[in-house]
Amino acid sequence: MLCLVFHWPAKPAWAAQSALPPAAAQTVHPDAQFDSSFLVGNAKHLDMSRYQQGNPVLPGHYDLDIYLNGKQASRARIEFVDVGHGNIAEACFTMAEMRRIGIDTPPQAEGQGCRTVAAAIPNAIAYADLSEQKLYLQVPQASLRRVPRGYVEAQYWDPGVTAAKLDYNLNYFGTQNDDFGSTDSAYLGLRGGFNLGLWQFRHNANVTWTNGTKAQWNRLSTYVQRPVAGLKSLVTLGEINTKGVGFDSVAVRGASLASDERMFPDSQIGFAPTIRSFARTNARVEVWQNDIKIYQTTVTPGNFVIDDLYPTGYGGDLNVVVTEADGGERRFAVPYSSVTNLLRPGRSQYELVAGKLYNQALSSDAHLLQGTVHYGFNNYLTGYGGLQASEGFHAGLLGAGLNTPMGAFSLDLTQEHTDLGNGQGSASGRSVKLAYSKMLTDTKTNVTLAAYRYSSSRYMTLSQAVDARAQVKDPAFRQDWLWNGNERDRFDISIDQPVGSYGSVFLTGSSSKRWSGMDTSSRQFQVGFNGHLGDVSYSLSASRDDDQFAGAQTQYFLSLTLPLGSSTRSPSLSTQYTTAPGQGSTLRNYLSGTADEAGRLSYGVAQASDSNTSSSGSVNAQYRGRRSTVRGSYEQGSDYKAYSLGSDGSMVVHSGGVTLSPTTGETIAVVSAPGGEGATIGGLSGLELDKRGYGVMPYLSPYRMNTINLDPKGSSMDVTFQNTTQQVAPYAGAIVKLDFKTRVGQSAVIHITNGGHIALPFGADVRDAGGNVVGVVGQGNNAFVQGIADAGTLSVNLQGGSSCQIAYRLGERGAGHPMVSAQAPCIHAAGSGLSSR
């Protein structure tokens, strides 16, 4: 069949522009006539009158992306009402809905019900393009709200529902070595929470076990927190960690009130560090602070990144231990400090803390009263200060951050005084800290430089002072125990230099000296180049560690990675070469890829040769399922075997029951769509609705508008999703509930047997007995419907205001057919005006 359709431009010229001339305030479509002689067969009887005034928009509700003056503002379910313009209904908003998308409305307009933008705002225009599911709004600049870009006002933040959540991370690592025997270890990390309104209860703990020892439960923290929107702050009660801004971070059992910068717009926002390193084999990575393990995971050979550490209260550097499958061990430290302290003009940050220290590394339960404040005076100057007090200890901090053409500087001075007690007198000292950061625009060189210098050997931090006051009680105490080894000065540098489109050169390094009669200096640096040539990526680096105990150690690393194909499932081959003078070298070839289109199952196969030992081989795999992620690895050399198993995920308890999910993060949404089993959440692999129609959307951005989509693909054809998109701006830590409406029933094609005696409008809505749209009239007098019962009555509106009804009864669904076929006449409704041909 040949069908010629005449139409006009899909949208006015202004719809894709950011400005609208007043002359374009109305778009009028002249009536058009369709010559049915160009149509053949039954198509000659199609009623095309509804298209005579352009693309029709019938009254109803539509899920649309809303564009305000050319920029996407939100996505929402919009009501369209008949305003007397024929078949073209117009979008209708309440005053609250207009304000939410950024249109300013007078307070006296509240309560006036639903209005079109043209009726509410002079010279405003709305245009709907249903084919693209977009609604374009053009509003004069004077009628727009003055809201920072991307900001969601506090009145729209969602506190979530009453619910509980448990995140877990389980790892097992075992080795068999001809020289060292067998070792087995296991780690279970737990993060639990319960939300009641805005109150959020949290408990963090882990369980560790090594063969030959009992399992050990380590309680990290228990606390309750509540966001305070009016202050843009967070109040916390229980076992908490100070932020570590100005003063070292410490763990406190007490209360804190601190500003939460996440509540501010992105344009007004000015930290656990990221750990980067590499492993030669399938290895266990542990992160320690003050002899307390805070994190453990298993990594595959090659480079790895750990960027999901939670803030901790144990101030100081992070100590990372990489245990290789062959028993080799490598240790390194990651500095835990920030650099500059600049804020935007008028912005402030503060923290008030009161409580008792409970750091497991300290032997005293000293009290703490601490306060810090930062304030941006203008574009060039930020001032900050703080006070810290405990039994026998007090310290003051005063500093400033400067924004200059030469770069950003910060300079601060900390003065402390400690009363040692027990007749040992007192000690005092000061610390000066200078930091610098600069991006060289012409060369795109990023330089971060920081230098610390302690003025005297007797300068102590709070943790050192508390520990010293405990040590002086020892009858054999000697004061030089306190001072030997105190850091005198420290220098850190980090430089990153892009090299055209080829890659970038980087340099990181640090040097420190301690107060002591012997040489206690230590230095470490790393220099390298990361880049790519076509599809081949490469990395070359050299590192050197030098201290008085281990001496100097130099290591070189080279890696090449290339894809073995062009499809998304094509594996990649990586070759890594590591050498250290006097310690031998290692060459490893690693093949990795995904085994399915969705990317759920990933795998790796490696072969390595070591100049000091024989060759080894390993395999690893990971599967991201609907409910959790599981992984495993196995490696074997001439004198050892190593194997690991692991799993992580989340369990969410809510009003609808218990829902399992891969790891979810802090802020999440519980998605409900009855009957929607198999539908995908957010288009993410592995995030599917379960048998009860529940799923979890992880890692929402707090205080920002998040768009959550449901993809019906994978769900039953007998389920109709009445909406597939919702938006929410949750509080940090919230568990929000998003209900997607569905209609469960059969999907069918009903052929109307009246032939050409009734003109069924092409594209007309088919409605059930309740007036709900369940389908549409297609070509050949076929009605395509979803979510209907096995038998019932449907109706179709005809030309001229009449209607007809379809009394149907569905048969059995044929094997392999997603829809049921049926036949029934469409009988004119009693009392309706007939429109027959």
C-alpha positions in Angstrom: 0.0 0.0 0.0 1.3 3.5 -0.9 0.5 6.2 1.6 1.4 9.8 1.0 1.2 12.0 4.1 1.4 15.8 3.9 2.6 17.6 7.0 4.2 20.9 8.2 7.5 21.5 10.0 7.6 19.4 13.2 8.1 22.5 15.4 8.3 26.2 15.1 11.7 27.7 14.3 12.0 29.1 17.8 11.7 25.7 19.4 15.4 24.9 19.0 16.6 28.5 19.8 17.2 30.2 23.1 15.3 33.4 22.3 11.8 34.0 20.8 10.8 37.2 19.0 7.5 38.6 20.2 6.1 38.3 16.6 6.4 34.5 17.0 4.2 34.4 20.0 1.5 32.5 18.1 2.0 29.6 15.6 -1.1 29.1 13.5 -1.5 26.1 11.2 -3.8 26.7 8.2 -6.2 23.9 7.5 -5.0 21.3 5.0 -6.9 18.8 2.9 -5.7 15.2 2.3 -6.6 13.7 -1.1 -7.7 10.2 -0.3 -7.4 9.2 -4.0 -3.7 8.7 -3.3 -4.6 5.9 -0.9 -5.5 2.4 -1.9 -7.6 -0.3 -0.5 -9.2 0.1 2.9 -6.9 3.1 3.5 -9.3 5.2 1.4 -11.7 5.1 4.4 -9.2 6.3 7.0 -10.3 9.5 8.8 -7.4 11.9 8.5 -9.3 15.0 9.6 -7.5 15.1 13.0 -4.3 16.0 11.1 -5.8 19.0 9.3 -4.4 21.5 11.9 -0.9 20.1 12.2 0.3 17.3 14.5 -2.5 16.7 17.0 -2.1 16.7 20.7 -5.1 15.3 22.4 -6.1 16.0 26.0 -4.5 13.7 28.5 -1.3 13.2 30.4 2.2 12.8 28.8 5.7 12.1 30.1 7.8 14.8 28.5 11.3 16.4 28.7 10.7 20.1 29.5 12.9 22.6 27.8 12.9 26.1 29.1 14.3 28.7 26.8 16.3 26.1 25.0 17.7 24.4 28.0 16.4 21.2 29.6 14.8 22.0 32.9 13.2 18.7 34.0 11.1 15.7 33.0 7.6 15.3 34.3 4.1 14.0 33.6 2.2 16.9 32.1 -1.5 17.4 31.8 -2.8 18.7 28.4 -6.2 20.3 28.3 -8.6 21.4 25.6 -8.5 25.1 25.1 -10.7 25.3 22.0 -8.0 25.0 19.4 -9.4 22.0 17.6 -7.3 18.8 18.0 -4.3 20.7 19.6 -4.5 20.6 23.4 -2.1 22.7 25.5 0.1 22.0 28.4 -1.3 23.0 31.8 0.7 23.7 35.0 -0.1 24.6 38.5 1.8 27.6 39.9 4.0 25.2 42.0 4.9 23.2 38.9 5.9 26.4 37.1 8.1 27.5 39.9 9.8 24.0 40.1 10.9 24.2 36.4 12.2 27.8 36.9 9.3 30.1 36.1 8.6 33.0 38.5 4.9 33.3 39.5 3.3 35.8 41.8 2.3 34.5 45.3 -1.3 35.6 44.7 -1.6 33.3 41.8 -1.3 30.2 44.1 -4.5 28.2 44.3 -5.7 29.3 40.8 -5.5 25.7 39.6 -4.0 24.5 36.4 -3.2 27.2 33.8 -1.3 27.3 30.4 1.9 29.3 30.4 0.4 31.7 27.9 -2.4 32.4 30.3 -0.1 32.8 33.3 2.9 34.7 31.7 2.4 37.4 29.0 4.2 36.5 25.7 5.0 33.0 26.8 4.6 30.1 24.4 4.5 26.3 24.8 4.9 23.8 22.0 4.7 20.0 22.4 6.5 17.6 20.1 5.1 14.2 21.1 7.3 12.4 18.5 10.4 13.4 20.5 8.6 13.5 23.8 9.6 17.1 24.4 7.8 20.2 25.6 9.4 23.5 24.6 8.6 26.5 26.8 9.6 30.0 25.7 9.3 32.5 28.6 10.5 36.2 28.8 13.7 36.5 30.8 12.0 38.7 33.4 9.6 35.9 34.3 12.4 33.4 35.1 13.4 32.5 38.6 16.9 33.5 39.7 18.2 30.0 40.7 21.8 28.8 40.3 22.2 26.5 37.4 21.5 22.9 38.3 20.3 23.7 41.8 17.3 22.1 43.3 15.6 24.2 46.1 15.3 22.7 49.6 11.5 22.5 49.4 11.9 19.8 46.7 14.4 17.6 48.5 13.0 14.2 49.3 13.7 12.8 52.8 12.8 9.3 51.6 10.8 6.6 53.4 11.2 4.5 56.5 13.6 1.7 55.5 16.7 -0.2 56.4 19.8 -1.1 54.4 22.8 -3.4 54.8 25.9 -3.2 52.5 28.3 -6.1 52.7 31.7 -6.9 51.2 33.0 -10.5 51.7 36.4 -11.6 50.6 38.3 -14.9 51.1 42.0 -15.2 50.2 44.1 -18.4 50.5 47.6 -19.5 49.6 49.6 -22.7 49.6 53.4 -22.2 49.5 56.0 -24.9 49.6 58.2 -22.7 51.8 55.7 -20.8 54.0 52.9 -23.3 54.3 49.2 -22.5 53.9 47.4 -19.4 54.9 43.8 -18.5 54.8 42.1 -15.2 55.6 38.6 -13.8 55.3 37.2 -10.3 55.6 33.5 -9.2 55.9 32.8 -5.5 55.8 29.4 -4.3 56.9 27.7 -1.0 56.7 24.2 -0.9 58.1 21.6 1.8 58.3 18.0 2.6 59.3 16.1 5.7 58.2 13.2 7.2 60.1 12.1 10.5 58.5 15.2 12.7 58.4 17.0 10.7 61.1 19.5 8.3 59.7 21.0 5.6 62.0 24.3 4.1 60.9 26.7 1.3 62.0 30.0 0.4 60.4 31.9 -2.7 61.3 34.0 -5.6 59.9 34.9 -9.1 60.8 38.4 -10.5 60.1 39.7 -14.0 60.3 43.0 -15.7 59.7 43.6 -19.5 60.0 44.9 -20.3 63.5 43.1 -17.4 65.1 39.5 -16.6 66.1 37.3 -14.3 64.1 37.6 -10.8 65.3 34.7 -8.3 65.3 35.8 -4.7 64.8 33.3 -2.0 65.5 34.3 1.1 63.5 31.4 3.5 64.3 27.8 3.9 65.4 26.0 7.1 65.0 22.8 8.9 64.0 22.7 11.9 61.7 20.1 14.4 60.5 20.4 17.0 57.7 19.3 20.5 58.6 18.2 22.2 55.4 17.8 25.6 56.9 21.4 25.7 58.0 22.7 23.7 55.0 24.4 21.5 57.7 24.5 18.1 59.1 24.1 17.3 62.8 25.6 14.0 64.0 25.4 12.2 67.3 27.5 9.2 68.4 30.9 7.9 67.2 31.9 10.4 64.6 35.0 11.7 62.8 36.1 15.3 62.6 36.6 16.5 59.0 40.4 17.0 59.4 40.3 20.5 58.0 42.9 22.6 59.8 43.4 20.1 62.5 44.1 16.4 62.1 41.0 14.2 61.9 40.2 12.3 65.1 37.4 10.0 66.2 35.1 11.3 68.8 32.1 9.9 70.8 29.9 13.0 71.0 28.1 15.5 68.8 28.9 17.6 65.8 27.3 20.3 63.7 29.0 21.0 60.4 28.1 22.6 57.1 27.4 20.2 54.3 28.7 21.6 51.0 26.6 19.1 49.0 23.5 21.2 49.8 25.0 24.1 47.9 24.8 24.5 44.1 27.6 23.1 42.0 28.6 26.6 41.1 29.3 27.4 44.9 31.1 24.3 45.9 34.8 25.0 46.4 37.8 14.2 51.2 39.2 10.5 51.6 42.1 10.1 49.1 42.3 8.0 46.0 44.8 5.1 46.1 46.5 4.2 42.8 49.0 1.4 42.3 49.5 -2.0 40.6 49.6 -5.7 41.4 51.9 -8.3 39.7 49.4 -11.1 40.5 45.9 -11.7 41.9 46.5 -9.9 45.2 45.0 -8.8 48.4 45.1 -5.1 49.1 44.7 -3.8 52.7 44.5 -0.2 53.9 45.6 0.6 57.4 45.7 3.6 59.6 47.3 3.6 63.1 47.5 -0.2 63.0 43.7 -0.4 62.3 42.5 -2.1 59.1 39.9 0.1 57.5 39.6 -1.6 54.1 40.4 -4.8 52.2 39.8 -6.0 48.7 41.1 -8.4 46.1 42.5 -7.1 42.8 43.6 -8.6 39.5 47.0 -8.1 37.9 47.8 -4.7 36.6 46.9 -1.2 37.7 44.2 -0.7 40.3 42.4 2.3 41.8 40.6 2.5 45.2 38.4 5.5 45.3 35.6 4.4 47.6 37.2 4.8 51.0 34.9 6.2 53.7 36.3 9.2 55.7 38.0 7.9 58.9 38.9 9.4 62.2 42.5 8.2 62.4 44.5 11.2 61.3 47.6 10.6 59.3 48.8 8.8 56.2 47.2 5.7 54.8 49.4 2.6 54.9 48.7 0.2 51.9 49.8 -3.4 51.9 49.7 -5.4 48.7 50.0 -9.1 49.3 50.8 -11.0 46.0 49.6 -14.5 45.3 53.2 -15.8 45.4 53.7 -14.5 49.0 55.4 -11.3 48.0 54.5 -8.1 49.8 54.7 -4.5 49.0 54.0 -1.5 51.3 53.6 2.2 50.6 52.0 5.2 52.2 49.4 7.6 50.7 49.4 11.1 52.2 46.1 12.2 53.7 45.9 15.9 53.6 44.3 18.7 51.5 46.0 21.7 50.0 44.4 25.1 49.4 41.4 26.4 51.3 39.7 28.9 49.0 35.9 29.6 49.1 33.7 31.7 46.9 32.8 35.2 48.1 30.2 35.1 50.9 30.5 31.3 51.4 31.3 29.9 54.7 32.1 26.4 56.1 32.2 25.5 59.8 32.4 22.5 62.1 31.6 22.3 65.8 32.5 19.2 67.8 32.2 18.2 71.4 32.8 14.8 72.9 35.3 12.2 74.1 38.1 10.8 72.0 37.7 7.1 71.4 40.5 6.4 68.9 41.5 2.7 69.5 45.2 3.7 69.0 45.1 6.0 72.0 45.1 4.7 75.6 43.3 7.7 77.1 39.6 8.8 76.8 40.3 12.6 76.7 37.6 15.0 76.0 37.6 17.3 73.0 36.0 20.7 72.2 36.8 21.9 68.7 35.6 24.5 66.3 36.7 25.6 62.8 35.4 28.2 60.4 36.3 29.2 56.8 34.9 32.3 55.1 35.4 33.7 51.6 35.8 37.5 51.8 36.1 38.1 48.1 37.5 36.6 44.9 41.0 36.8 46.3 40.9 36.1 50.0 39.6 33.4 52.2 40.2 33.4 55.9 40.0 30.5 58.3 40.7 29.7 61.9 40.0 27.2 64.6 40.4 26.3 68.3 41.0 22.9 69.8 40.9 22.1 73.5 41.4 19.0 75.6 42.6 18.1 79.1 46.1 19.7 79.4 46.1 20.7 75.7 44.9 23.6 73.7 45.8 24.8 70.1 44.8 27.7 67.9 44.8 27.9 64.1 44.8 31.0 61.9 45.3 31.1 58.2 44.4 32.6 54.8 43.9 31.4 51.3 44.9 33.7 48.4 43.8 33.6 44.8 46.4 35.4 42.7 47.5 35.4 39.0 50.5 33.4 40.0 48.3 30.7 41.5 46.4 29.8 44.7 48.3 30.0 48.0 47.3 29.1 51.5 49.3 29.9 54.6 48.4 29.0 58.2 49.9 28.9 61.6 49.0 26.5 64.4 50.2 27.2 68.0 49.8 24.6 70.6 50.6 24.1 74.3 50.6 20.9 76.2 50.7 20.4 80.0 52.4 17.0 80.3 51.3 16.5 83.9 52.9 14.2 86.5 55.5 16.7 87.3 57.0 16.7 83.8 56.3 20.3 83.0 54.9 21.6 79.7 55.7 21.7 76.1 54.7 24.0 73.3 55.4 24.6 69.6 54.1 25.9 66.4 53.5 24.6 62.9 53.6 26.6 59.7 52.0 25.2 56.6 52.3 26.6 53.1 50.4 25.3 50.1 50.4 26.2 46.4 48.3 25.2 43.4 48.4 26.5 39.8 47.1 25.5 36.4 49.3 27.0 33.7 46.7 27.8 31.0 49.1 28.0 28.0 50.6 24.6 28.6 47.8 23.1 30.7 50.4 22.2 33.3 48.7 21.4 36.7 51.1 22.0 39.6 50.2 21.2 43.2 52.9 22.0 45.7 52.8 21.8 49.5 55.4 22.3 52.2 55.0 21.7 55.9 57.5 22.8 58.5 57.2 22.3 62.3 58.9 25.0 64.2 60.3 22.9 67.1 60.8 19.3 68.0 58.2 19.6 70.8 55.3 20.5 68.6 52.5 18.0 69.1 49.1 17.3 67.6 46.2 16.4 69.8 46.7 12.7 69.3 50.4 13.0 70.2 49.6 15.2 73.2 47.0 12.7 74.6 49.4 9.8 74.1 52.3 11.8 75.8 50.1 12.6 78.8 49.5 8.8 79.1 53.2 8.0 78.7 54.5 10.3 81.5 52.6 8.1 84.0 55.1 5.3 83.3 57.7 5.3 86.2 60.5 4.6 83.6 59.3 7.5 81.4 62.0 9.6 79.7 61.1 12.8 77.9 63.2 12.1 74.9 60.8 9.3 74.1 58.3 12.0 73.1 60.5 14.1 70.8 62.7 11.6 68.9 61.1 11.0 65.5 58.8 14.0 65.4 58.5 15.3 61.9 60.5 18.5 61.3 59.5 19.4 57.7 57.9 17.8 54.8 57.7 18.7 51.1 55.2 17.3 48.6 54.9 17.9 44.9 52.6 16.8 42.1 52.8 17.9 38.5 50.7 16.7 35.5 51.6 17.8 32.0 49.4 16.9 28.9 51.4 16.2 25.8 49.1 17.1 22.9 46.7 14.3 22.1 49.2 11.6 22.9 48.9 11.5 26.7 50.4 13.2 29.8 53.6 13.2 31.8 53.2 13.1 35.6 55.5 13.6 38.6 54.7 13.0 42.2 57.1 13.1 45.1 57.6 13.8 48.8 60.5 14.3 51.2 60.4 14.6 54.9 62.9 15.0 57.8 62.4 14.2 61.5 63.9 15.7 64.6 66.6 13.2 65.7 70.3 13.0 66.2 70.6 10.7 63.2 69.7 11.0 59.6 66.0 10.2 59.5 65.1 11.7 56.1 63.0 9.8 53.7 62.2 10.5 50.0 59.9 8.9 47.5 58.9 10.0 44.0 57.3 8.6 40.8 57.6 9.9 37.3 55.8 8.5 34.2 54.0 8.9 31.0 50.5 7.7 30.2 49.2 7.8 26.6 47.7 6.1 23.6 48.5 5.6 19.9 45.4 4.8 18.0 43.7 1.9 19.9 46.9 1.1 21.8 47.3 2.6 25.2 50.6 2.5 27.1 52.1 3.6 30.4 55.8 4.0 31.4 56.8 5.0 34.9 59.7 4.9 37.4 59.5 5.1 41.1 62.1 5.4 43.9 61.8 5.1 47.7 64.6 6.0 50.0 64.7 5.9 53.8 67.1 5.1 56.5 65.7 1.6 57.3 65.0 0.0 53.9 67.5 2.0 51.9 67.0 3.0 48.3 64.7 1.0 46.1 64.0 1.8 42.4 61.4 0.2 40.2 60.4 0.6 36.5 57.1 -0.3 35.0 55.9 -0.5 31.4 52.5 -1.6 30.1 50.9 -1.9 26.7 47.2 -2.6 26.1 45.4 -3.2 22.8 41.9 -4.4 21.9 41.6 -7.6 19.9 38.6 -6.6 17.8 36.2 -3.7 17.4 33.0 -5.0 19.1 32.0 -4.2 22.6 32.7 -7.8 23.6 36.2 -7.9 22.0 38.8 -8.8 24.6 41.9 -6.8 25.2 45.5 -7.9 25.6 47.8 -6.2 28.1 51.5 -6.7 28.5 53.2 -5.5 31.7 56.9 -5.4 32.4 58.3 -4.6 35.9 62.0 -4.5 36.8 63.9 -3.4 39.9 67.7 -3.3 39.8 69.1 -6.1 42.0 65.7 -7.6 42.5 64.9 -9.1 39.1 62.1 -8.5 36.6 58.6 -9.8 35.8 56.8 -10.1 32.5 53.0 -10.6 32.5 50.6 -11.0 29.6 46.9 -10.5 30.5 43.9 -11.2 28.4 40.6 -9.7 29.7 37.1 -9.1 28.3 33.4 -9.7 28.8 31.5 -12.9 27.9 28.0 -11.5 27.3 26.4 -8.5 25.5 25.2 -7.0 28.8 28.7 -6.9 30.2 27.7 -8.8 33.4 30.3 -11.6 33.1 33.9 -10.4 32.9 37.0 -12.6 32.8 40.8 -12.5 32.8 43.6 -15.0 31.9 47.2 -14.2 32.7 50.6 -15.8 32.2 53.7 -14.4 33.9 57.4 -15.2 34.1 59.7 -14.0 36.9 63.5 -13.8 36.6 63.8 -15.1 40.2 61.2 -17.9 39.9 59.5 -19.9 37.3 56.4 -19.0 35.3 52.9 -18.8 36.7 49.4 -18.7 35.3 46.1 -17.3 36.7 42.4 -16.9 35.8 39.8 -14.7 37.3 36.1 -13.9 36.7 33.4 -11.6 38.0 29.6 -11.8 37.5 27.4 -8.8 38.3 24.0 -10.4 38.9 20.6 -9.0 39.8 21.1 -9.5 43.5 24.9 -9.2 44.1 28.3 -9.3 42.5 30.5 -12.5 42.8 34.1 -12.9 41.8 36.9 -15.5 42.1 40.4 -16.1 41.0 43.0 -18.8 40.9 46.8 -18.6 40.4 49.5 -21.3 40.4 53.3 -21.1 40.2 56.0 -23.7 40.5 55.9 -23.5 44.3 52.6 -21.9 45.3 48.9 -21.8 44.7 46.6 -18.9 45.5 42.9 -18.5 45.3 40.2 -16.0 46.3 36.4 -15.7 46.4 34.4 -12.6 47.0 30.9 -11.1 46.9 29.4 -7.7 47.6 25.9 -6.3 47.5 23.1 -4.7 49.4 19.9 -5.7 51.2 17.1 -3.1 51.4 14.2 -3.6 53.8 11.2 -1.4 53.0 7.4 -1.4 53.2 7.1 -3.8 50.2 9.5 -6.4 51.7 13.2 -7.2 51.2 15.0 -6.4 48.0 18.5 -7.6 47.2 20.8 -5.6 44.9 24.4 -5.1 43.9 26.2 -2.5 46.1 24.1 0.6 46.2 26.1 3.4 47.8 24.8 6.0 50.3 21.8 7.5 48.6 19.4 5.1 46.7 15.9 4.7 45.3 13.6 1.7 45.7 11.7 1.3 42.5 8.3 -0.3 42.4 6.4 -1.4 39.2 3.9 -4.2 40.0 4.2 -6.9 37.4 7.2 -5.4 35.8 9.7 -8.3 36.4 12.6 -8.1 34.0 12.4 -4.4 33.3 15.8 -2.6 33.5 16.4 0.3 35.8 18.3 3.2 34.4 19.5 1.2 31.5 22.2 -0.4 33.7 23.2 -4.0 33.3 22.1 -6.2 36.1 19.6 -3.7 37.6 16.3 -5.4 36.9 13.0 -5.6 38.7 12.5 -8.8 40.7 9.4 -11.1 40.7 7.5 -8.7 42.9 8.3 -5.7 40.7 10.9 -4.2 43.0 14.4 -3.0 42.3 17.1 -0.6 43.6 18.6 2.4 41.8 22.1 3.0 43.3 24.3 6.0 43.7 21.9 8.8 43.4 23.3 12.3 43.6 22.0 14.0 46.8 20.4 17.4 46.5 20.5 17.1 42.7 17.7 16.2 40.3 18.1 12.5 39.4 16.2 11.1 36.4 15.3 7.4 36.9 14.1 5.5 33.7 12.5 2.1 33.4 13.2 0.2 30.2 10.2 -2.2 29.7 12.4 -4.4 27.5 12.6 -7.8 29.2 9.3 -7.5 30.9 6.1 -9.3 30.0 4.0 -8.0 27.0 1.0 -8.3 29.3 2.3 -5.3 31.4 1.7 -1.8 30.4 3.9 0.9 32.0 1.8 4.0 32.3 5.0 6.0 33.1 8.6 5.1 32.6 10.4 8.2 33.9 10.5 9.9 37.3 12.7 12.6 38.9 13.8 12.9 42.5 16.2 15.1 44.5 17.0 13.1 47.6 18.6 14.1 50.9 22.0 12.6 51.3 21.6 9.1 52.8 17.9 8.9 51.9 16.1 5.8 50.7 13.4 7.3 48.4 10.5 5.3 47.0 9.5 5.6 43.4 6.2 4.0 42.3 5.7 3.4 38.6 2.1 2.8 37.6 1.4 -0.3 35.6 -1.6 -2.1 34.2 -1.4 -5.9 34.1 -3.5 -7.6 31.4 -3.3 -9.3 28.0 -1.8 -7.7 24.9 -3.9 -8.3 21.8 -4.6 -7.3 18.2 -8.3 -7.0 17.6 -9.5 -6.9 14.0 -12.6 -4.8 13.6 -15.0 -6.8 11.3 -17.3 -3.9 10.2 -15.2 -3.4 7.1 -15.7 0.0 5.6 -19.1 0.7 7.1 -17.6 2.8 10.0 -14.8 5.3 9.6 -12.3 4.4 12.4 -9.9 7.3 12.8 -6.4 6.3 12.1 -4.3 6.7 15.3 -7.5 7.1 17.5 -7.2 6.1 21.1 -8.9 2.8 22.3 -10.3 3.1 25.8 -11.5 0.6 28.4 -14.7 0.8 30.4 -13.0 3.1 32.9 -12.0 5.6 30.2 -8.3 4.6 30.3 -6.3 4.6 27.0 -5.3 1.0 26.4 -4.3 1.1 22.7 -4.5 2.7 19.3 -6.3 2.1 16.0 -3.8 1.1 13.3 -4.1 0.3 9.6 -6.5 -2.3 8.2 -9.1 -1.7 11.0 -6.8 -3.3 13.6 -6.8 -2.2 17.2 -3.5 -2.7 19.1 -4.3 -2.9 22.8 -2.4 -3.8 26.0 -3.4 -4.5 29.6 -6.9 -5.7 28.9 -9.0 -8.4 30.6 -9.8 -11.7 28.8 -13.2 -10.3 28.0 -14.8 -6.9 28.1 -15.9 -3.8 26.2 -13.7 -1.2 24.5 -14.6 2.1 22.9 -13.3 4.3 20.0 -14.3 7.9 19.4 -15.4 8.5 15.8 -15.5 11.6 13.6 -18.2 14.1 14.5 -18.4 13.2 18.2 -19.9 9.7 17.9 -18.3 6.5 19.3 -18.5 2.8 18.8 -18.0 -0.1 21.2 -16.1 -3.3 20.8 -17.4 -6.3 22.8 -14.5 -8.8 22.7 -13.5 -12.1 24.1 -9.8 -13.2 23.7 -8.8 -16.7 22.8 -5.7 -18.7 23.7 -2.3 -17.2 22.9 -0.5 -19.2 20.2 2.9 -20.7 20.9 5.7 -18.2 20.3 3.2 -15.3 19.8 3.6 -12.3 22.2 0.1 -11.1 21.5 -3.4 -12.6 21.3 -5.4 -12.2 18.1 -9.2 -11.6 18.1 -12.0 -10.3 15.9 -15.1 -8.3 16.9 -17.3 -5.6 15.4 -17.4 -2.0 16.6 -21.1 -1.2 17.3 -22.3 2.4 17.5 -23.0 3.4 21.1 -26.7 4.0 21.8 -27.7 7.6 21.4 -24.5 8.6 19.6 -24.6 10.4 16.3 -23.8 8.0 13.5 -21.0 8.7 11.1 -21.1 6.0 8.5 -19.8 5.6 5.0 
